[in-house]
C-alpha cells in the first residue's frame, strides 16, 4: 500500500529537506522473470513501465492516470537469481494551504536490483499555492549490471493541482538508460492542473 498525507501547509525550506520514495514501489522476486506491478518488465532483462514504457523486448507498458497518479512504479524484469530493479514509490499529498518546496520530492526507480530497470513512481500534489526553487523527480532507473542486453525503466508520473503557481524549480520524469543495444525506455508524464480558489456566495432575497 501507499501512504496518503494531508497537511494544512507544507514547507521544505532548504535543499537538504525532502521526501524520498526512491525504490519504494513494486519490488522483484528472486526467482521471478516478470517484474511485479502493472507495468512490470514482461521478460527477463526488460525495463518496467509506468508513465513511459520500459526498455528492451518485453518492456513494461504504461498504466494509471496522468492527472491523478495514485499508483507506485513497477519492477523491472529479472531472471532466476537476478532481480529486476524496484519501481519508485508514491508521494500523495493533499495540502489545504501553501506548499513551499525549496528541497526535493523524489520517487525515482531503485538501484538495488541487477537486471531490468524500475520505472519512476508517482507524485500527486493538491494545494492552494505551489512555490519554491526545489526539485521534483520520478525518473526511471538505469539497466542493472548482470546481463549484456538490459532495458532501463520508463519515467513515472507527476501531477500537481494548484490554485496559484509560483514554482521556479525543476520537474523531471526521465527514463533510465538501457544497455547492450536494448531499446530505450520513454519519458513519463507531467500534468499541471488548475484548481479554483474558494469564493464567497451572496444570496439576495
C-alpha positions in Angstrom: 0.0 0.0 0.0 0.9 3.6 -0.3 0.6 6.4 2.2 -1.7 9.4 1.6 -0.9 12.5 3.6 -2.9 15.6 4.5 -1.4 18.9 5.7 -2.6 22.4 6.5 0.6 23.7 4.9 3.9 22.1 3.9 7.3 23.8 3.9 10.6 22.1 2.8 12.8 25.2 3.4 16.3 24.1 2.2 17.9 21.8 -0.4 18.7 19.3 2.4 15.0 18.8 3.2 12.9 16.4 1.3 10.5 13.5 0.8 12.2 10.4 -0.6 10.3 7.4 -2.1 13.1 6.2 -4.3 12.9 2.4 -4.9 9.8 2.1 -2.7 7.4 0.9 -5.3 6.9 -2.7 -6.6 9.9 -4.9 -5.9 11.1 -8.1 -7.7 11.1 -11.7 -6.6 14.5 -13.5 -6.7 13.1 -16.4 -8.8 10.6 -14.4 -10.9 11.0 -13.4 -14.5 8.2 -10.9 -14.8 8.6 -7.8 -12.7 5.9 -7.0 -10.1 3.4 -4.3 -10.8 1.0 -3.4 -13.6 4.0 -2.2 -15.7 6.5 -4.8 -14.6 9.0 -5.9 -17.2 7.4 -8.8 -19.0 10.5 -10.8 -19.7 14.0 -11.2 -18.3 16.1 -8.1 -18.6 13.1 -5.9 -19.6 12.6 -2.5 -18.1 9.4 -1.5 -16.3 6.9 1.0 -17.4 4.5 3.5 -15.7 4.2 6.9 -17.3 6.6 5.8 -20.1 7.2 2.3 -21.4 10.1 0.2 -20.3 13.1 -0.6 -22.5 14.0 -3.8 -24.3 11.8 -6.6 -25.7 9.0 -7.2 -23.2 9.4 -3.7 -21.7 6.6 -2.8 -19.3 3.5 -0.9 -20.5 2.1 2.4 -19.3 -0.8 2.4 -16.7 -2.6 4.6 -14.2 -3.8 8.2 -14.5 -1.7 11.1 -15.8 -3.7 13.7 -13.9 -4.2 11.8 -10.6 -1.4 9.2 -10.3 -2.3 7.0 -7.3 0.0 4.1 -8.1 3.6 3.4 -7.4 6.2 2.4 -10.0 6.8 -1.2 -11.2 9.8 -3.5 -11.1 12.0 -4.4 -14.0 12.1 -7.9 -15.3 14.5 -10.4 -13.8 15.6 -14.0 -14.1 16.4 -16.7 -11.6 18.9 -15.3 -9.1 18.9 -11.8 -10.7 16.2 -9.4 -9.5 14.8 -6.5 -11.5 15.2 -3.1 -10.0 12.3 -1.8 -7.9 10.0 1.0 -9.1 9.7 4.3 -7.4 7.1 4.7 -4.7 4.1 7.1 -4.5 4.1 10.5 -2.8 0.5 11.6 -2.4 -0.1 15.0 -0.7 -3.2 17.0 -0.1 -2.4 20.4 1.4 -5.1 22.9 2.3 -2.8 25.9 2.2 0.6 26.5 0.6 3.4 24.2 -0.5 6.8 25.8 -0.3 9.4 23.5 -1.9 13.0 24.5 -1.7 14.1 21.0 -1.1 13.3 17.8 -3.0 10.4 15.4 -3.6 11.6 12.2 -5.3 10.0 8.9 -6.4 12.8 7.5 -8.6 13.3 3.9 -9.6 15.5 1.9 -7.4 19.1 0.8 -7.9 19.2 -2.3 -5.8 18.3 -4.9 -8.5 20.6 -6.4 -11.0 18.7 -6.6 -14.3 15.7 -4.7 -15.7 15.4 -1.0 -14.7 12.5 0.0 -12.4 10.1 2.7 -13.5 9.7 6.0 -11.9 7.0 6.3 -9.3 4.1 8.7 -8.8 4.0 12.2 -7.3 0.5 13.6 -6.8 0.1 17.0 -5.1 -3.0 19.2 -4.5 -2.6 22.6 -2.8 -3.6 26.3 -2.8 -0.2 27.8 -3.8 2.8 26.0 -5.1 6.1 27.8 -4.8 9.8 27.4 -4.3 13.0 26.7 -6.1 13.5 23.0 -5.3 13.1 19.8 -7.5 10.6 17.1 -8.1 11.5 13.8 -9.9 10.0 10.5 -10.7 12.7 9.1 -13.0 13.2 5.5 -14.2 16.3 3.7 -13.1 19.1 2.5 -15.3 19.5 -1.1 -16.5 21.2 -3.3 -14.0 24.7 -4.8 -14.4 24.0 -8.5 -14.6 23.3 -9.0 -18.3 24.7 -7.9 -21.6 21.4 -6.6 -23.0 19.1 -4.9 -20.5 16.3 -2.3 -20.7 16.1 0.8 -18.5 12.9 1.8 -16.7 10.4 4.3 -18.1 9.7 7.6 -16.4 6.9 7.9 -13.8 4.0 10.3 -13.4 3.8 13.7 -11.7 0.6 15.7 -11.3 0.3 19.0 -9.4 -3.0 20.7 -8.9 -2.9 24.2 -7.5 -4.8 27.5 -7.5 -1.7 29.7 -7.8 1.7 28.6 -9.3 4.9 30.4 -8.4 7.2 27.4 -8.6 10.7 28.1 -10.1 12.3 24.7 -9.6 12.6 21.7 -11.8 10.3 18.8 -12.5 11.6 15.6 -14.2 10.2 12.2 -15.3 13.2 11.0 -17.3 13.7 7.4 -18.4 16.6 5.3 -17.3 19.4 4.1 -19.6 19.3 0.8 -21.5 22.5 -1.1 -22.4 23.8 -3.6 -25.0 21.6 -2.3 -27.8 18.3 -2.8 -25.9 15.6 -0.4 -27.0 15.3 2.8 -24.9 12.5 3.4 -22.4 10.5 6.6 -22.7 9.7 9.7 -20.7 6.9 9.7 -18.1 4.2 12.3 -17.8 3.9 15.7 -16.1 0.4 17.2 -15.6 -0.3 20.7 -14.1 -3.9 21.1 -13.1 -5.7 24.4 -12.3 -7.9 24.5 -9.1 -10.3 27.3 -8.4 -10.0 29.3 -5.2 -12.9 29.1 -2.8 -15.0 32.2 -3.1 -18.0 33.8 -1.3 -21.6 33.4 -2.5 -24.0 36.2 -1.7 -27.8 35.4 -2.0 -30.0 38.5 -2.0 -33.8 38.0 -1.4 
